Amino acid sequence: MADDLNRADPANSAALSALERHPMRDAEGDLRPEFVEAISKAVGAADTAFLKEVVGELHEADLGDLIEALEPDERVSLIELTGGDFDFSALNEVDDSVREELLEELEPETVAEGVRELDADDAVELLEGMDEEDQDEILDKLPPSERVALERSLEYPENSAGRRMQTDFISVPQGWNVGQAIDYMRETPDLPERFYEIYAVDQWQRWQGAVSLDALLRSRRPVPLDELIDEERRRVSVLDDQEEVARLFGKYNLVAAPVVDTDNRLVGVITIDDVVDVIEEEADEDLKALGGVTSDEELSDSFWSIAKGRFNWLIVNLATAFLASSVLGLFEGQLEQMVALAVLAPIVASQGGNAATQTMTVAVRALATRQLNPNNASRVVIREGLVGLMNGIAFALITGAAAVAWFKIPALGVVIGLAMLINMIAGALGGILIPMVLEKVKADPAVASGTFVTTVTDVVGFFSFLGIATLWFGLK
């Protein structure tokens, strides 16, 4: 349609932007193949003017999607052809493997020039995934002041507030008044692109409090900042874990928070957009961990790296499966005497596992968000036990009736009903107690809970069903 419009009215076409002439997304928000093809052809033809026009109009997230849609050799060419018009923050929007490949292919001078245009937090995010040798090569090409600031941020622990913070913020002397602060912001050319509050500091740059912009602009010029400072304002330490920072933002409805070092000196600020990224990363990591997938696995990874990453956890699952199957070996004779037991045993184990997975999912999430803590742990454990009891009774009746209808043995319905009740309670309790124990011993509940919980329900399910059947029917 855009091409038809261009041919019909060249004058109108000239007035349209590149994205109006070549829409990027369809009605569902997906990348249009025609758009990707147009960019690919422009890269092949080295159409610098068109590529710069497109790149200049794209948001960094959209640019990241475009990069991933292109062929590997076209990605590098796009960056090189667009030069200074390319927003390097788009590289933080792509899969890790794609970013690593690009940074390896690009010249260090090109990367260094792109890093200079980034906010401190985006620059750190880009650099932290590189080898130390490559980091040093890029940092050496930056001006001393910028290099020192980035090196200091990279020295903080991974996943800490110090890594996430922006080092561009507005700090003013505590003794100023409103008029002085406003004049300073008007006359200073290199203010942060976006900010929500200013921070008062003493002569040693120690944090004294925050003044929100709405309070500042509603006050008259002679009003001292001291009267507007919120001394109880929440702040974070450079060493705080990023998950704790995200939790702080959610609990106190923050849009920004000052970051201080161990001497209470103001060194940065974390804003809500940084926290949203943290929440997405942590949720993605927890979801992958529950499935036994490494946190760094991406869709763009090769089949070989994915297979290697998943192998270790699969071998652990295989070992626990043999453990559960060994319980069946204890009742080999009974299974030979009564085939129905072999048919029904997996049902008991499977249903207990499903119940445990439900409880475990809720428990792991509650532990991650600190909703489950020592103050309410006993109450939650009792509640989950009662849930297991209620569902156990219900499914004992359903499963028992089905077993009787299937095999025409009334006593078999009683046996499987009792086993189902026992395993549903075991699954509910295991689903919450195992993550709590793992949390207590500093292991990640999201990673390890699944295998342990499944093993418990398999062992309890097989043993209870076959054990009760052995006693009830007098099997040997």
LODO-585590 format. One record per residue (C-alpha): residue number from 1; x, y, z. Coordinates in nm, 2 decimals, padded with zeros to 4 digits. Layout:
REM LODO-585590
k:NUM, X:X, Y:Y, Z:Z
...
***
This chain:
REM LODO-585590
k:1, X:00.00, Y:00.00, Z:00.00
k:2, X:00.28, Y:00.24, Z:00.09
k:3, X:00.45, Y:00.17, Z:-00.25
k:4, X:00.13, Y:00.23, Z:-00.43
k:5, X:00.10, Y:00.57, Z:-00.25
k:6, X:00.45, Y:00.66, Z:-00.34
k:7, X:00.39, Y:00.59, Z:-00.71
k:8, X:00.06, Y:00.77, Z:-00.71
k:9, X:00.18, Y:01.09, Z:-00.55
k:10, X:00.56, Y:01.15, Z:-00.54
k:11, X:00.51, Y:01.49, Z:-00.37
k:12, X:00.31, Y:01.33, Z:-00.09
k:13, X:00.56, Y:01.05, Z:-00.07
k:14, X:00.84, Y:01.29, Z:00.00
k:15, X:00.65, Y:01.43, Z:00.29
k:16, X:00.61, Y:01.10, Z:00.46
k:17, X:00.86, Y:00.96, Z:00.70
k:18, X:01.05, Y:00.64, Z:00.64
k:19, X:00.83, Y:00.44, Z:00.88
k:20, X:00.52, Y:00.59, Z:00.71
k:21, X:00.64, Y:00.47, Z:00.38
k:22, X:00.75, Y:00.14, Z:00.51
k:23, X:00.54, Y:00.05, Z:00.82
k:24, X:00.74, Y:-00.16, Z:01.07
k:25, X:00.46, Y:-00.36, Z:01.24
k:26, X:00.13, Y:-00.51, Z:01.13
k:27, X:-00.20, Y:-00.47, Z:01.32
k:28, X:-00.10, Y:-00.74, Z:01.57
k:29, X:00.23, Y:-00.56, Z:01.65
k:30, X:00.45, Y:-00.81, Z:01.48
k:31, X:00.74, Y:-00.72, Z:01.25
k:32, X:00.63, Y:-00.70, Z:00.89
k:33, X:00.84, Y:-00.93, Z:00.66
k:34, X:00.83, Y:-00.65, Z:00.39
k:35, X:00.99, Y:-00.41, Z:00.63
k:36, X:01.27, Y:-00.64, Z:00.72
k:37, X:01.32, Y:-00.72, Z:00.36
k:38, X:01.34, Y:-00.35, Z:00.28
k:39, X:01.61, Y:-00.29, Z:00.54
k:40, X:01.80, Y:-00.60, Z:00.42
k:41, X:01.80, Y:-00.47, Z:00.07
k:42, X:01.91, Y:-00.13, Z:00.19
k:43, X:02.20, Y:-00.28, Z:00.38
k:44, X:02.30, Y:-00.48, Z:00.08
k:45, X:02.29, Y:-00.17, Z:-00.14
k:46, X:02.47, Y:00.04, Z:00.13
k:47, X:02.18, Y:00.29, Z:00.12
k:48, X:02.31, Y:00.49, Z:00.41
k:49, X:02.06, Y:00.78, Z:00.38
k:50, X:01.76, Y:00.55, Z:00.40
k:51, X:01.91, Y:00.34, Z:00.68
k:52, X:01.99, Y:00.65, Z:00.89
k:53, X:01.64, Y:00.79, Z:00.84
k:54, X:01.49, Y:00.46, Z:00.96
k:55, X:01.72, Y:00.41, Z:01.25
k:56, X:01.67, Y:00.77, Z:01.36
k:57, X:01.29, Y:00.72, Z:01.39
k:58, X:01.30, Y:00.38, Z:01.57
k:59, X:01.28, Y:00.34, Z:01.95
k:60, X:01.56, Y:00.14, Z:02.10
k:61, X:01.33, Y:-00.15, Z:02.17
k:62, X:01.21, Y:-00.16, Z:01.81
k:63, X:01.56, Y:-00.13, Z:01.68
k:64, X:01.66, Y:-00.43, Z:01.89
k:65, X:01.37, Y:-00.63, Z:01.73
k:66, X:01.50, Y:-00.53, Z:01.39
k:67, X:01.85, Y:-00.63, Z:01.47
k:68, X:01.74, Y:-00.98, Z:01.58
k:69, X:01.53, Y:-01.02, Z:01.26
k:70, X:01.82, Y:-00.95, Z:01.03
k:71, X:02.09, Y:-01.20, Z:00.92
k:72, X:02.41, Y:-01.20, Z:01.14
k:73, X:02.62, Y:-01.03, Z:00.87
k:74, X:02.35, Y:-00.77, Z:00.80
k:75, X:02.34, Y:-00.67, Z:01.17
k:76, X:02.70, Y:-00.56, Z:01.18
k:77, X:02.66, Y:-00.38, Z:00.84
k:78, X:02.36, Y:-00.19, Z:00.97
k:79, X:02.55, Y:-00.06, Z:01.27
k:80, X:02.85, Y:00.04, Z:01.06
k:81, X:02.65, Y:00.21, Z:00.78
k:82, X:02.44, Y:00.42, Z:01.03
k:83, X:02.74, Y:00.52, Z:01.24
k:84, X:02.66, Y:00.79, Z:01.49
k:85, X:02.28, Y:00.76, Z:01.42
k:86, X:02.27, Y:00.41, Z:01.56
k:87, X:02.15, Y:00.40, Z:01.92
k:88, X:02.37, Y:00.15, Z:02.11
k:89, X:02.12, Y:00.11, Z:02.38
k:90, X:01.93, Y:-00.11, Z:02.13
k:91, X:02.20, Y:-00.37, Z:02.20
k:92, X:02.06, Y:-00.41, Z:02.55
k:93, X:01.73, Y:-00.51, Z:02.40
k:94, X:01.86, Y:-00.81, Z:02.21
k:95, X:01.94, Y:-01.17, Z:02.33
k:96, X:02.28, Y:-01.20, Z:02.51
k:97, X:02.42, Y:-01.43, Z:02.24
k:98, X:02.33, Y:-01.18, Z:01.96
k:99, X:02.49, Y:-00.89, Z:02.16
k:100, X:02.80, Y:-01.09, Z:02.22
k:101, X:02.84, Y:-01.17, Z:01.85
k:102, X:02.79, Y:-00.81, Z:01.75
k:103, X:03.04, Y:-00.67, Z:02.00
k:104, X:03.30, Y:-00.93, Z:01.88
k:105, X:03.25, Y:-00.82, Z:01.52
k:106, X:03.25, Y:-00.45, Z:01.57
k:107, X:03.56, Y:-00.24, Z:01.59
k:108, X:03.65, Y:-00.13, Z:01.95
k:109, X:03.65, Y:00.24, Z:01.83
k:110, X:03.29, Y:00.19, Z:01.71
k:111, X:03.18, Y:00.04, Z:02.04
k:112, X:03.36, Y:00.30, Z:02.24
k:113, X:03.19, Y:00.58, Z:02.05
k:114, X:02.85, Y:00.42, Z:02.10
k:115, X:02.91, Y:00.37, Z:02.47
k:116, X:02.99, Y:00.74, Z:02.51
k:117, X:02.63, Y:00.83, Z:02.40
k:118, X:02.47, Y:00.59, Z:02.66
k:119, X:02.34, Y:00.66, Z:03.01
k:120, X:02.57, Y:00.51, Z:03.27
k:121, X:02.34, Y:00.22, Z:03.35
k:122, X:02.30, Y:00.12, Z:02.99
k:123, X:02.67, Y:00.15, Z:02.93
k:124, X:02.75, Y:-00.08, Z:03.23
k:125, X:02.49, Y:-00.33, Z:03.11
k:126, X:02.66, Y:-00.34, Z:02.77
k:127, X:03.01, Y:-00.37, Z:02.91
k:128, X:02.95, Y:-00.62, Z:03.19
k:129, X:02.88, Y:-00.91, Z:02.95
k:130, X:03.22, Y:-00.86, Z:02.78
k:131, X:03.55, Y:-01.03, Z:02.87
k:132, X:03.77, Y:-00.82, Z:03.10
k:133, X:04.03, Y:-00.78, Z:02.82
k:134, X:03.76, Y:-00.65, Z:02.58
k:135, X:03.62, Y:-00.42, Z:02.85
k:136, X:03.96, Y:-00.26, Z:02.91
k:137, X:04.01, Y:-00.21, Z:02.54
k:138, X:03.68, Y:-00.02, Z:02.52
k:139, X:03.73, Y:00.18, Z:02.84
k:140, X:04.08, Y:00.29, Z:02.73
k:141, X:03.92, Y:00.47, Z:02.43
k:142, X:03.69, Y:00.67, Z:02.66
k:143, X:03.77, Y:01.01, Z:02.81
k:144, X:03.92, Y:00.98, Z:03.16
k:145, X:03.61, Y:01.11, Z:03.35
k:146, X:03.37, Y:00.87, Z:03.17
k:147, X:03.61, Y:00.58, Z:03.20
k:148, X:03.65, Y:00.63, Z:03.58
k:149, X:03.28, Y:00.64, Z:03.64
k:150, X:03.22, Y:00.32, Z:03.44
k:151, X:03.51, Y:00.14, Z:03.60
k:152, X:03.37, Y:00.23, Z:03.94
k:153, X:03.02, Y:00.10, Z:03.85
k:154, X:03.17, Y:-00.23, Z:03.71
k:155, X:03.35, Y:-00.29, Z:04.04
k:156, X:03.02, Y:-00.32, Z:04.23
k:157, X:02.88, Y:-00.68, Z:04.27
k:158, X:02.68, Y:-00.82, Z:03.98
k:159, X:02.31, Y:-00.77, Z:04.02
k:160, X:02.37, Y:-00.49, Z:04.27
k:161, X:02.22, Y:-00.14, Z:04.28
k:162, X:02.57, Y:-00.01, Z:04.20
k:163, X:02.55, Y:-00.18, Z:03.86
k:164, X:02.20, Y:-00.06, Z:03.79
k:165, X:02.22, Y:00.30, Z:03.89
k:166, X:02.26, Y:00.60, Z:03.66
k:167, X:02.54, Y:00.83, Z:03.76
k:168, X:02.37, Y:01.14, Z:03.61
k:169, X:02.16, Y:01.31, Z:03.87
k:170, X:02.10, Y:01.66, Z:04.02
k:171, X:02.25, Y:01.74, Z:04.35
k:172, X:02.25, Y:02.09, Z:04.51
k:173, X:02.38, Y:02.23, Z:04.84
k:174, X:02.15, Y:02.18, Z:05.13
k:175, X:02.16, Y:02.55, Z:05.22
k:176, X:02.01, Y:02.67, Z:04.88
k:177, X:01.67, Y:02.81, Z:04.84
k:178, X:01.41, Y:02.72, Z:04.57
k:179, X:01.51, Y:03.01, Z:04.34
k:180, X:01.88, Y:02.91, Z:04.34
k:181, X:01.79, Y:02.55, Z:04.26
k:182, X:01.56, Y:02.65, Z:03.97
k:183, X:01.82, Y:02.89, Z:03.83
k:184, X:02.09, Y:02.62, Z:03.85
k:185, X:01.87, Y:02.37, Z:03.65
k:186, X:01.79, Y:02.64, Z:03.39
k:187, X:02.15, Y:02.74, Z:03.34
k:188, X:02.32, Y:02.39, Z:03.35
k:189, X:02.34, Y:02.25, Z:03.00
k:190, X:02.41, Y:01.89, Z:03.08
k:191, X:02.13, Y:01.79, Z:03.30
k:192, X:01.99, Y:01.43, Z:03.29
k:193, X:01.75, Y:01.38, Z:03.01
k:194, X:01.47, Y:01.28, Z:03.25
k:195, X:01.45, Y:01.33, Z:03.63
k:196, X:01.18, Y:01.33, Z:03.90
k:197, X:01.35, Y:01.49, Z:04.20
k:198, X:01.67, Y:01.67, Z:04.31
k:199, X:01.89, Y:01.57, Z:04.60
k:200, X:02.03, Y:01.79, Z:04.87
k:201, X:02.39, Y:01.72, Z:04.98
k:202, X:02.64, Y:01.86, Z:05.23
k:203, X:02.99, Y:01.98, Z:05.14
k:204, X:03.12, Y:01.62, Z:05.14
k:205, X:02.85, Y:01.51, Z:04.90
k:206, X:02.67, Y:01.32, Z:05.17
k:207, X:02.30, Y:01.27, Z:05.10
k:208, X:02.07, Y:01.49, Z:05.31
k:209, X:01.73, Y:01.44, Z:05.15
k:210, X:01.52, Y:01.46, Z:04.84
k:211, X:01.30, Y:01.73, Z:04.70
k:212, X:01.04, Y:01.63, Z:04.45
k:213, X:00.99, Y:01.85, Z:04.14
k:214, X:00.62, Y:01.91, Z:04.22
k:215, X:00.71, Y:02.04, Z:04.57
k:216, X:00.99, Y:02.26, Z:04.42
k:217, X:00.77, Y:02.42, Z:04.15
k:218, X:00.49, Y:02.49, Z:04.39
k:219, X:00.71, Y:02.68, Z:04.63
k:220, X:00.82, Y:03.05, Z:04.61
k:221, X:01.18, Y:03.13, Z:04.53
k:222, X:01.29, Y:03.24, Z:04.88
k:223, X:01.17, Y:02.92, Z:05.04
k:224, X:01.48, Y:02.73, Z:05.18
k:225, X:01.52, Y:02.38, Z:05.04
k:226, X:01.55, Y:02.26, Z:05.40
k:227, X:01.18, Y:02.31, Z:05.44
k:228, X:01.10, Y:02.09, Z:05.14
k:229, X:01.34, Y:01.81, Z:05.20
k:230, X:01.19, Y:01.47, Z:05.27
k:231, X:01.45, Y:01.34, Z:05.52
k:232, X:01.27, Y:01.01, Z:05.55
k:233, X:01.30, Y:00.95, Z:05.18
k:234, X:01.38, Y:00.59, Z:05.09
k:235, X:01.73, Y:00.54, Z:04.96
k:236, X:01.94, Y:00.23, Z:04.86
k:237, X:02.30, Y:00.13, Z:04.90
k:238, X:02.52, Y:00.05, Z:04.61
k:239, X:02.56, Y:-00.30, Z:04.75
k:240, X:02.18, Y:-00.38, Z:04.78
k:241, X:02.06, Y:-00.66, Z:04.56
k:242, X:01.86, Y:-00.55, Z:04.26
k:243, X:01.57, Y:-00.77, Z:04.37
k:244, X:01.55, Y:-00.59, Z:04.70
k:245, X:01.56, Y:-00.26, Z:04.52
k:246, X:01.27, Y:-00.37, Z:04.30
k:247, X:01.08, Y:-00.48, Z:04.60
k:248, X:01.14, Y:-00.14, Z:04.77
k:249, X:01.00, Y:00.04, Z:04.46
k:250, X:00.69, Y:-00.18, Z:04.46
k:251, X:00.62, Y:-00.15, Z:04.83
k:252, X:00.66, Y:00.23, Z:04.86
k:253, X:00.54, Y:00.32, Z:04.51
k:254, X:00.87, Y:00.49, Z:04.41
k:255, X:00.95, Y:00.63, Z:04.07
k:256, X:01.32, Y:00.71, Z:04.16
k:257, X:01.55, Y:00.64, Z:04.45
k:258, X:01.89, Y:00.79, Z:04.54
k:259, X:02.19, Y:00.55, Z:04.56
k:260, X:02.45, Y:00.61, Z:04.83
k:261, X:02.79, Y:00.44, Z:04.90
k:262, X:02.90, Y:00.30, Z:05.23
k:263, X:02.99, Y:00.65, Z:05.36
k:264, X:02.64, Y:00.78, Z:05.27
k:265, X:02.78, Y:00.98, Z:04.98
k:266, X:02.53, Y:01.03, Z:04.69
k:267, X:02.67, Y:00.84, Z:04.39
k:268, X:02.37, Y:00.77, Z:04.16
k:269, X:02.00, Y:00.72, Z:04.11
k:270, X:01.78, Y:00.43, Z:04.01
k:271, X:01.46, Y:00.50, Z:03.82
k:272, X:01.14, Y:00.31, Z:03.76
k:273, X:01.25, Y:00.20, Z:03.41
k:274, X:01.56, Y:00.03, Z:03.55
k:275, X:01.33, Y:-00.15, Z:03.80
k:276, X:01.10, Y:-00.27, Z:03.53
k:277, X:01.40, Y:-00.43, Z:03.36
k:278, X:01.50, Y:-00.60, Z:03.69
k:279, X:01.15, Y:-00.74, Z:03.74
k:280, X:01.14, Y:-00.88, Z:03.39
k:281, X:01.48, Y:-01.04, Z:03.43
k:282, X:01.41, Y:-01.19, Z:03.77
k:283, X:01.07, Y:-01.33, Z:03.66
k:284, X:01.23, Y:-01.47, Z:03.34
k:285, X:01.51, Y:-01.63, Z:03.55
k:286, X:01.26, Y:-01.78, Z:03.80
k:287, X:01.04, Y:-01.92, Z:03.53
k:288, X:01.34, Y:-02.09, Z:03.36
k:289, X:01.47, Y:-02.22, Z:03.69
k:290, X:01.13, Y:-02.39, Z:03.76
k:291, X:01.17, Y:-02.58, Z:03.43
k:292, X:01.53, Y:-02.67, Z:03.50
k:293, X:01.66, Y:-02.43, Z:03.23
k:294, X:01.97, Y:-02.21, Z:03.28
k:295, X:01.89, Y:-01.84, Z:03.32
k:296, X:02.12, Y:-01.74, Z:03.03
k:297, X:01.95, Y:-01.96, Z:02.77
k:298, X:01.81, Y:-01.76, Z:02.48
k:299, X:01.61, Y:-01.84, Z:02.18
k:300, X:01.90, Y:-01.73, Z:01.96
k:301, X:02.14, Y:-01.98, Z:02.12
k:302, X:02.28, Y:-02.27, Z:01.91
k:303, X:02.13, Y:-02.62, Z:01.96
k:304, X:02.47, Y:-02.74, Z:02.10
k:305, X:02.48, Y:-02.48, Z:02.38
k:306, X:02.12, Y:-02.54, Z:02.47
k:307, X:02.17, Y:-02.91, Z:02.48
k:308, X:02.48, Y:-02.87, Z:02.71
k:309, X:02.29, Y:-02.63, Z:02.94
k:310, X:02.00, Y:-02.87, Z:02.98
k:311, X:02.20, Y:-03.19, Z:03.02
k:312, X:02.31, Y:-03.15, Z:03.38
k:313, X:01.96, Y:-03.10, Z:03.51
k:314, X:01.82, Y:-03.38, Z:03.31
k:315, X:02.08, Y:-03.62, Z:03.45
k:316, X:01.97, Y:-03.52, Z:03.80
k:317, X:01.61, Y:-03.59, Z:03.71
k:318, X:01.71, Y:-03.93, Z:03.57
k:319, X:01.88, Y:-04.02, Z:03.89
k:320, X:01.57, Y:-03.93, Z:04.10
k:321, X:01.35, Y:-04.12, Z:03.86
k:322, X:01.56, Y:-04.44, Z:03.92
k:323, X:01.52, Y:-04.37, Z:04.29
k:324, X:01.14, Y:-04.36, Z:04.26
k:325, X:01.14, Y:-04.67, Z:04.03
k:326, X:01.34, Y:-04.86, Z:04.29
k:327, X:01.03, Y:-04.85, Z:04.52
k:328, X:00.84, Y:-05.04, Z:04.25
k:329, X:01.12, Y:-05.30, Z:04.26
k:330, X:01.05, Y:-05.36, Z:04.63
k:331, X:00.70, Y:-05.47, Z:04.54
k:332, X:00.79, Y:-05.67, Z:04.23
k:333, X:00.62, Y:-05.99, Z:04.35
k:334, X:00.30, Y:-05.81, Z:04.45
k:335, X:00.28, Y:-05.65, Z:04.11
k:336, X:00.31, Y:-05.99, Z:03.94
k:337, X:00.03, Y:-06.12, Z:04.15
k:338, X:-00.21, Y:-05.83, Z:04.08
k:339, X:-00.17, Y:-05.65, Z:03.75
k:340, X:-00.41, Y:-05.38, Z:03.85
k:341, X:-00.16, Y:-05.24, Z:04.09
k:342, X:00.09, Y:-05.18, Z:03.81
k:343, X:-00.18, Y:-05.00, Z:03.61
k:344, X:-00.30, Y:-04.77, Z:03.90
k:345, X:00.03, Y:-04.69, Z:04.08
k:346, X:00.14, Y:-04.42, Z:03.83
k:347, X:-00.20, Y:-04.24, Z:03.88
k:348, X:-00.14, Y:-04.20, Z:04.25
k:349, X:00.21, Y:-04.07, Z:04.20
k:350, X:00.11, Y:-03.84, Z:03.92
k:351, X:-00.18, Y:-03.68, Z:04.10
k:352, X:00.04, Y:-03.62, Z:04.41
k:353, X:00.30, Y:-03.46, Z:04.18
k:354, X:00.05, Y:-03.23, Z:04.02
k:355, X:-00.08, Y:-03.11, Z:04.36
k:356, X:00.28, Y:-03.06, Z:04.48
k:357, X:00.37, Y:-02.85, Z:04.17
k:358, X:00.07, Y:-02.62, Z:04.24
k:359, X:00.18, Y:-02.56, Z:04.60
k:360, X:00.55, Y:-02.54, Z:04.51
k:361, X:00.48, Y:-02.27, Z:04.24
k:362, X:00.30, Y:-02.05, Z:04.49
k:363, X:00.56, Y:-02.11, Z:04.76
k:364, X:00.86, Y:-02.03, Z:04.54
k:365, X:00.70, Y:-01.71, Z:04.42
k:366, X:00.60, Y:-01.61, Z:04.78
k:367, X:00.96, Y:-01.67, Z:04.90
k:368, X:01.10, Y:-01.46, Z:04.61
k:369, X:00.87, Y:-01.17, Z:04.70
k:370, X:00.92, Y:-01.22, Z:05.08
k:371, X:00.55, Y:-01.27, Z:05.13
k:372, X:00.63, Y:-01.60, Z:05.29
k:373, X:00.85, Y:-01.54, Z:05.59
k:374, X:00.90, Y:-01.68, Z:05.95
k:375, X:00.61, Y:-01.47, Z:06.08
k:376, X:00.35, Y:-01.65, Z:05.87
k:377, X:00.53, Y:-01.97, Z:05.77
k:378, X:00.35, Y:-02.20, Z:06.02
k:379, X:00.01, Y:-02.06, Z:05.92
k:380, X:00.07, Y:-02.11, Z:05.55
k:381, X:00.21, Y:-02.46, Z:05.60
k:382, X:-00.11, Y:-02.56, Z:05.80
k:383, X:-00.33, Y:-02.41, Z:05.53
k:384, X:-00.16, Y:-02.60, Z:05.25
k:385, X:-00.19, Y:-02.92, Z:05.46
k:386, X:-00.56, Y:-02.86, Z:05.49
k:387, X:-00.58, Y:-02.79, Z:05.12
k:388, X:-00.41, Y:-03.12, Z:05.05
k:389, X:-00.65, Y:-03.30, Z:05.29
k:390, X:-00.96, Y:-03.15, Z:05.13
k:391, X:-00.85, Y:-03.23, Z:04.77
k:392, X:-00.72, Y:-03.57, Z:04.89
k:393, X:-01.06, Y:-03.67, Z:05.02
k:394, X:-01.23, Y:-03.55, Z:04.70
k:395, X:-00.99, Y:-03.73, Z:04.47
k:396, X:-00.98, Y:-04.04, Z:04.69
k:397, X:-01.35, Y:-04.08, Z:04.63
k:398, X:-01.32, Y:-04.01, Z:04.25
k:399, X:-01.03, Y:-04.23, Z:04.20
k:400, X:-01.17, Y:-04.51, Z:04.42
k:401, X:-01.50, Y:-04.51, Z:04.23
k:402, X:-01.31, Y:-04.52, Z:03.89
k:403, X:-01.09, Y:-04.81, Z:04.01
k:404, X:-01.39, Y:-05.01, Z:04.12
k:405, X:-01.57, Y:-04.94, Z:03.79
k:406, X:-01.26, Y:-05.05, Z:03.60
k:407, X:-01.15, Y:-05.36, Z:03.78
k:408, X:-01.47, Y:-05.46, Z:03.96
k:409, X:-01.28, Y:-05.51, Z:04.29
k:410, X:-01.44, Y:-05.30, Z:04.57
k:411, X:-01.14, Y:-05.33, Z:04.80
k:412, X:-00.91, Y:-05.19, Z:04.53
k:413, X:-01.11, Y:-04.86, Z:04.55
k:414, X:-01.05, Y:-04.83, Z:04.92
k:415, X:-00.68, Y:-04.90, Z:04.88
k:416, X:-00.62, Y:-04.65, Z:04.60
k:417, X:-00.84, Y:-04.39, Z:04.78
k:418, X:-00.63, Y:-04.42, Z:05.10
k:419, X:-00.31, Y:-04.39, Z:04.90
k:420, X:-00.44, Y:-04.09, Z:04.71
k:421, X:-00.53, Y:-03.92, Z:05.03
k:422, X:-00.18, Y:-03.98, Z:05.18
k:423, X:00.00, Y:-03.87, Z:04.86
k:424, X:-00.21, Y:-03.55, Z:04.81
k:425, X:-00.13, Y:-03.44, Z:05.17
k:426, X:00.24, Y:-03.53, Z:05.12
k:427, X:00.25, Y:-03.34, Z:04.79
k:428, X:00.09, Y:-03.03, Z:04.95
k:429, X:00.33, Y:-03.03, Z:05.25
k:430, X:00.63, Y:-03.12, Z:05.03
k:431, X:00.55, Y:-02.85, Z:04.79
k:432, X:00.58, Y:-02.58, Z:05.06
k:433, X:00.83, Y:-02.73, Z:05.31
k:434, X:01.10, Y:-02.82, Z:05.05
k:435, X:01.13, Y:-02.47, Z:04.90
k:436, X:01.14, Y:-02.33, Z:05.26
k:437, X:01.42, Y:-02.57, Z:05.36
k:438, X:01.62, Y:-02.48, Z:05.04
k:439, X:01.57, Y:-02.11, Z:05.11
k:440, X:01.70, Y:-02.17, Z:05.47
k:441, X:02.02, Y:-02.34, Z:05.34
k:442, X:02.08, Y:-02.06, Z:05.09
k:443, X:01.99, Y:-02.27, Z:04.78
k:444, X:01.77, Y:-02.14, Z:04.51
k:445, X:01.42, Y:-02.28, Z:04.56
k:446, X:01.32, Y:-02.21, Z:04.20
k:447, X:01.61, Y:-02.43, Z:04.07
k:448, X:01.60, Y:-02.73, Z:04.30
k:449, X:01.25, Y:-02.76, Z:04.43
k:450, X:01.09, Y:-02.93, Z:04.13
k:451, X:01.31, Y:-03.24, Z:04.13
k:452, X:01.29, Y:-03.30, Z:04.51
k:453, X:00.92, Y:-03.25, Z:04.52
k:454, X:00.85, Y:-03.48, Z:04.23
k:455, X:01.07, Y:-03.75, Z:04.39
k:456, X:00.89, Y:-03.72, Z:04.72
k:457, X:00.55, Y:-03.76, Z:04.57
k:458, X:00.66, Y:-04.05, Z:04.35
k:459, X:00.82, Y:-04.24, Z:04.64
k:460, X:00.53, Y:-04.17, Z:04.88
k:461, X:00.27, Y:-04.24, Z:04.61
k:462, X:00.42, Y:-04.58, Z:04.51
k:463, X:00.51, Y:-04.69, Z:04.86
k:464, X:00.17, Y:-04.60, Z:05.01
k:465, X:-00.04, Y:-04.76, Z:04.74
k:466, X:00.16, Y:-05.07, Z:04.71
k:467, X:00.22, Y:-05.10, Z:05.08
k:468, X:-00.15, Y:-05.07, Z:05.17
k:469, X:-00.24, Y:-05.31, Z:04.89
k:470, X:00.01, Y:-05.56, Z:05.02
k:471, X:-00.14, Y:-05.55, Z:05.37
k:472, X:-00.50, Y:-05.53, Z:05.25
k:473, X:-00.48, Y:-05.82, Z:05.01
k:474, X:-00.22, Y:-06.03, Z:05.20
k:475, X:00.02, Y:-06.03, Z:04.90
k:476, X:00.37, Y:-06.16, Z:04.93
***
